Amino acid sequence: LYNVTFNTDFGWAKLMSSSSYSKLDAVSNVDATTLLYLGPQANGQPYGTLESATIPQTKTTQEFRLSSPKDQAVEWLGGVFWTRETGNNAQDIYASDYYSGTPQPSPFGIPIGGDLQPSTYEAWAAYGTITWHVTDRFDVEAGLRYSHDNQHYTEVGYGLLFGGVPPTVLLDKRSSDSSTTFSLTPTFHINDNNMLYARVASGFLPGGPNIVPVGVPNVPATFSPTKLTNYEVGLKSTSPDDRLMVDLSAYYIDWTKIPLTTFENNFTFLTSGGQAKSKGLEATVSWIAAPGLKLSANASYN
């Protein structure tokens, strides 16, 4: 994982640039003999069936953020974000010696089977927030973010399990989604040690293509983004000597288009379910009992 962050101050605003690149390589080996038994070898020993998978992933992100100075009645922040992710799942199913795991020639004269599953996820977003210091004790912050993503998934198979030696494109699916999220947070400072706040904010997780063969009925080509809206009120309080801290909050969450895993003809896929609501209370109390000793208690009801 690599990151480069650049900051500069123009006086009228500060600019931040963050660039990141990450790479992950995974390899797995599975004994698939119970799923696909190939019979005995010529020497009478049984075949084993192994499945190996090489799974590389890369991710690149870039973000630019411009923010105003902190000492003015109206503060603002704006930025853009971009990311691109690539992945693959290269699977190979092959014969082996049942006892040693040593690879063996395919008993069928052609490869038993394998596939490649390259995929890309690319997204960008533009966002901004404004904080209005209405008085010395009352602030209002509002934010808006627009996001757009494109996804592409391909599956290429070869070998006996996929119709023959020449590679065949089994799936080629795309999806595209856009989402707009917001936040609104008024805060009231009762005094230097006590603050009341309220907040309403929305969020989402992107959808994507369903990786199920085209011929399977009753399977949507894509699944929708899932969205939620959170409502919260709370109190943050600190004693005058800064030794006792109390946080209280109540929340209500409305969740729509919940992604659910279901199946059709033994193929699993994602679809959008109904709605859910979550509400609860949370409390945290911290006390610095002595120098070097802090006691905390947390409670929540959902």
C-alpha positions as CSV (number, residue, x, y, z in Angstrom):
1,L,0.0,0.0,0.0
2,Y,1.5,3.3,-1.1
3,N,0.3,6.9,-0.4
4,V,1.5,10.4,-1.2
5,T,-0.2,13.3,0.5
6,F,0.4,17.0,-0.5
7,N,-0.7,20.0,1.4
8,T,-0.4,23.7,0.6
9,D,-1.9,26.9,2.0
10,F,-3.0,29.7,-0.4
11,G,-4.1,31.9,2.5
12,W,-7.7,32.1,1.2
13,A,-7.9,28.3,1.2
14,K,-5.9,25.1,1.9
15,L,-5.4,22.4,-0.7
16,M,-4.9,18.7,0.0
17,S,-4.1,16.0,-2.5
18,S,-4.0,12.3,-1.6
19,S,-2.9,9.6,-4.0
20,S,-3.0,5.9,-3.1
21,Y,-2.2,2.6,-4.7
22,S,-2.6,-0.9,-3.3
23,K,-2.1,-4.4,-4.5
24,L,-3.3,-7.7,-3.0
25,D,-2.4,-11.1,-4.3
26,A,-4.2,-14.2,-2.9
27,V,-3.7,-17.9,-3.8
28,S,-6.0,-20.7,-2.7
29,N,-6.0,-24.4,-3.2
30,V,-9.1,-26.6,-2.6
31,D,-9.6,-30.3,-2.6
32,A,-12.6,-30.8,-5.0
33,T,-12.5,-34.6,-5.1
34,T,-15.9,-35.0,-3.4
35,L,-17.5,-32.7,-6.0
36,L,-15.8,-34.2,-9.1
37,Y,-14.4,-37.8,-8.7
38,L,-12.4,-38.8,-11.8
39,G,-12.1,-42.5,-11.0
40,P,-9.0,-44.7,-10.8
41,Q,-5.6,-44.0,-12.5
42,A,-3.9,-46.6,-14.8
43,N,-1.9,-47.8,-11.8
44,G,-5.1,-48.4,-9.8
45,Q,-4.6,-45.6,-7.5
46,P,-7.6,-43.1,-7.3
47,Y,-7.5,-39.7,-8.9
48,G,-7.8,-36.6,-6.8
49,T,-9.4,-33.4,-8.1
50,L,-7.8,-30.1,-7.1
51,E,-8.9,-26.5,-7.7
52,S,-6.3,-23.7,-7.6
53,A,-7.2,-20.0,-7.7
54,T,-5.0,-17.0,-8.2
55,I,-6.8,-13.8,-7.1
56,P,-4.9,-10.5,-7.8
57,Q,-6.5,-7.1,-6.9
58,T,-5.3,-3.6,-7.4
59,K,-6.8,-0.3,-6.3
60,T,-5.9,3.3,-7.2
61,T,-7.5,6.4,-5.6
62,Q,-7.1,10.1,-6.0
63,E,-8.7,12.9,-4.0
64,F,-8.4,16.7,-4.1
65,R,-9.9,18.7,-1.3
66,L,-10.0,22.5,-0.9
67,S,-11.1,24.1,2.4
68,S,-11.5,27.6,3.7
69,P,-9.8,29.2,6.7
70,K,-11.3,28.3,10.1
71,D,-11.7,31.8,11.4
72,Q,-14.7,33.1,9.3
73,A,-18.4,33.1,9.8
74,V,-19.0,30.8,6.9
75,E,-16.6,28.0,6.4
76,W,-16.7,25.7,3.3
77,L,-15.0,22.6,2.0
78,G,-15.2,21.0,-1.5
79,G,-13.5,18.1,-3.2
80,V,-13.5,15.4,-5.8
81,F,-12.7,11.7,-5.4
82,W,-11.8,9.0,-8.0
83,T,-11.0,5.3,-7.6
84,R,-10.4,2.4,-9.9
85,E,-10.3,-1.2,-8.8
86,T,-9.3,-4.3,-10.9
87,G,-9.6,-7.9,-9.9
88,N,-9.5,-11.4,-11.3
89,N,-10.2,-14.9,-10.1
90,A,-8.2,-17.4,-12.3
91,Q,-9.4,-20.9,-11.4
92,D,-8.0,-24.2,-12.7
93,I,-9.4,-27.6,-12.0
94,Y,-7.0,-30.5,-12.6
95,A,-6.3,-34.1,-11.9
96,S,-3.9,-35.2,-9.2
97,D,-2.7,-38.2,-7.3
98,Y,-5.2,-38.7,-4.5
99,Y,-2.6,-39.4,-1.8
100,S,0.2,-37.1,-2.7
101,G,-1.6,-34.3,-4.5
102,T,1.0,-34.5,-7.4
103,P,-0.6,-33.1,-10.6
104,Q,-1.5,-35.7,-13.2
105,P,-2.4,-35.5,-16.9
106,S,-6.1,-35.1,-17.6
107,P,-7.7,-38.6,-18.1
108,F,-9.9,-37.0,-20.8
109,G,-7.1,-35.8,-23.1
110,I,-8.1,-32.2,-22.7
111,P,-8.0,-29.9,-19.6
112,I,-10.7,-30.6,-17.1
113,G,-11.7,-27.0,-16.9
114,G,-10.9,-23.5,-15.6
115,D,-12.0,-19.9,-15.9
116,L,-10.9,-16.3,-15.7
117,Q,-13.1,-13.7,-14.0
118,P,-11.6,-10.2,-14.6
119,S,-13.6,-7.3,-13.2
120,T,-13.3,-3.6,-12.9
121,Y,-14.9,-1.0,-10.6
122,E,-14.5,2.7,-11.3
123,A,-16.2,5.5,-9.4
124,W,-15.9,9.2,-8.9
125,A,-17.6,11.7,-6.6
126,A,-17.9,15.4,-6.0
127,Y,-18.8,16.7,-2.6
128,G,-19.0,19.9,-0.5
129,T,-19.9,21.2,2.9
130,I,-20.8,24.6,4.3
131,T,-20.6,25.5,8.0
132,W,-22.4,28.6,9.1
133,H,-21.5,30.0,12.5
134,V,-24.8,31.7,13.1
135,T,-23.7,33.0,16.6
136,D,-20.9,32.2,19.0
137,R,-22.8,29.2,20.3
138,F,-25.0,28.0,17.3
139,D,-23.6,26.4,14.1
140,V,-25.2,24.7,11.2
141,E,-23.3,22.4,8.8
142,A,-24.8,21.1,5.5
143,G,-23.1,18.7,3.1
144,L,-23.9,17.1,-0.3
145,R,-22.1,14.4,-2.3
146,Y,-22.8,13.0,-5.7
147,S,-21.3,9.6,-6.7
148,H,-21.2,7.6,-9.9
149,D,-19.8,4.2,-10.6
150,N,-19.3,1.8,-13.5
151,Q,-18.6,-1.9,-13.2
152,H,-17.7,-4.6,-15.7
153,Y,-17.5,-8.3,-15.0
154,T,-16.4,-11.0,-17.5
155,E,-16.1,-14.8,-17.2
156,V,-14.1,-16.8,-19.7
157,G,-14.1,-20.6,-19.4
158,Y,-12.1,-23.4,-21.1
159,G,-11.8,-27.2,-20.9
160,L,-14.2,-30.1,-20.6
161,L,-16.4,-28.4,-18.0
162,F,-17.0,-25.4,-20.2
163,G,-17.5,-27.0,-23.6
164,G,-14.0,-27.6,-25.0
165,V,-10.4,-26.4,-25.2
166,P,-10.9,-23.0,-26.9
167,P,-11.7,-20.3,-24.3
168,T,-15.4,-19.3,-24.4
169,V,-16.9,-16.0,-23.0
170,L,-19.5,-17.2,-20.6
171,L,-20.5,-13.9,-19.1
172,D,-20.0,-10.2,-20.0
173,K,-22.0,-8.0,-17.7
174,R,-21.9,-4.2,-16.9
175,S,-23.7,-1.9,-14.5
176,S,-23.8,1.8,-13.8
177,D,-25.3,3.6,-10.8
178,S,-25.5,7.1,-9.4
179,S,-26.3,8.2,-5.8
180,T,-26.7,11.5,-4.0
181,T,-26.2,11.7,-0.3
182,F,-26.5,14.6,2.2
183,S,-26.0,15.6,5.7
184,L,-27.4,18.4,8.0
185,T,-26.0,19.0,11.5
186,P,-27.0,21.9,13.7
187,T,-25.1,22.2,17.0
188,F,-25.8,24.4,20.0
189,H,-23.1,25.1,22.6
190,I,-24.9,25.6,25.9
191,N,-21.6,26.7,27.4
192,D,-17.9,25.8,27.1
193,N,-18.5,22.3,28.5
194,N,-21.9,21.3,27.1
195,M,-23.1,20.9,23.5
196,L,-26.4,19.7,22.0
197,Y,-26.5,18.5,18.5
198,A,-28.9,17.0,15.9
199,R,-28.0,15.3,12.7
200,V,-29.6,13.8,9.6
201,A,-27.4,12.1,7.1
202,S,-27.8,9.6,4.3
203,G,-25.4,6.9,2.9
204,F,-25.3,4.2,0.3
205,L,-23.4,1.1,-0.9
206,P,-23.1,0.6,-4.6
207,G,-24.9,-2.1,-6.5
208,G,-23.5,-4.2,-9.4
209,P,-23.9,-6.9,-12.0
210,N,-25.2,-10.3,-11.0
211,I,-22.7,-13.0,-12.1
212,V,-25.2,-15.6,-13.1
213,P,-25.4,-17.2,-16.6
214,V,-27.7,-15.3,-19.0
215,G,-29.9,-18.3,-19.6
216,V,-31.0,-18.7,-15.9
217,P,-34.5,-17.3,-15.6
218,N,-35.8,-14.9,-12.9
219,V,-32.4,-13.3,-12.3
220,P,-32.1,-9.5,-12.7
221,A,-29.0,-8.4,-14.6
222,T,-28.0,-6.0,-11.8
223,F,-28.8,-5.3,-8.2
224,S,-29.5,-1.8,-7.0
225,P,-27.5,0.3,-4.5
226,T,-28.7,0.1,-0.9
227,K,-29.4,3.3,0.9
228,L,-30.0,4.5,4.4
229,T,-30.9,7.7,6.2
230,N,-29.8,8.3,9.8
231,Y,-31.5,10.7,12.3
232,E,-29.7,11.4,15.5
233,V,-29.8,13.8,18.5
234,G,-27.3,13.9,21.3
235,L,-25.6,15.7,24.2
236,K,-21.8,16.0,24.8
237,S,-20.8,17.2,28.2
238,T,-17.5,17.7,30.1
239,S,-17.1,18.7,33.7
240,P,-15.4,22.1,34.4
241,D,-12.2,20.2,35.5
242,D,-12.2,18.0,32.4
243,R,-12.3,14.8,34.5
244,L,-15.8,13.6,33.8
245,M,-17.2,13.2,30.2
246,V,-20.7,12.2,29.2
247,D,-22.0,11.4,25.7
248,L,-25.7,10.6,25.2
249,S,-27.4,10.0,21.9
250,A,-30.6,8.6,20.3
251,Y,-30.9,7.5,16.7
252,Y,-33.3,6.3,14.1
253,I,-32.2,4.6,10.9
254,D,-34.3,4.0,7.8
255,W,-32.7,1.4,5.4
256,T,-34.1,0.8,1.9
257,K,-33.4,-1.7,-0.9
258,I,-31.6,-4.1,1.4
259,P,-29.4,-6.5,-0.7
260,L,-30.4,-10.1,-0.1
261,T,-28.7,-13.2,-1.3
262,T,-31.1,-15.6,-3.0
263,F,-30.8,-18.5,-5.5
264,E,-32.3,-19.8,-8.8
265,N,-31.4,-23.2,-10.2
266,N,-28.6,-23.6,-7.7
267,F,-27.1,-20.2,-8.7
268,T,-26.8,-17.5,-6.0
269,F,-27.3,-13.9,-6.8
270,L,-28.2,-10.6,-5.1
271,T,-31.5,-8.8,-5.3
272,S,-33.1,-5.8,-3.6
273,G,-35.2,-6.6,-0.6
274,G,-37.6,-4.5,1.4
275,Q,-37.0,-2.0,4.2
276,A,-35.7,-2.1,7.7
277,K,-35.8,0.4,10.6
278,S,-33.4,0.6,13.5
279,K,-33.7,2.8,16.6
280,G,-31.8,3.0,19.8
281,L,-30.0,4.9,22.6
282,E,-26.3,5.0,23.4
283,A,-24.5,6.4,26.5
284,T,-20.8,6.7,27.3
285,V,-19.4,8.0,30.6
286,S,-15.7,8.4,31.2
287,W,-14.0,9.5,34.4
288,I,-10.4,10.3,35.1
289,A,-10.2,9.0,38.6
290,A,-6.6,9.8,39.2
291,P,-3.5,10.7,37.1
292,G,-3.0,7.8,34.7
293,L,-6.3,6.1,35.6
294,K,-9.4,6.5,33.4
295,L,-12.6,4.6,33.9
296,S,-15.2,4.2,31.2
297,A,-18.7,2.7,31.0
298,N,-20.8,2.2,27.8
299,A,-24.4,1.2,27.4
300,S,-26.6,0.9,24.3
301,Y,-30.2,-0.2,23.5
302,N,-31.2,-1.1,20.0
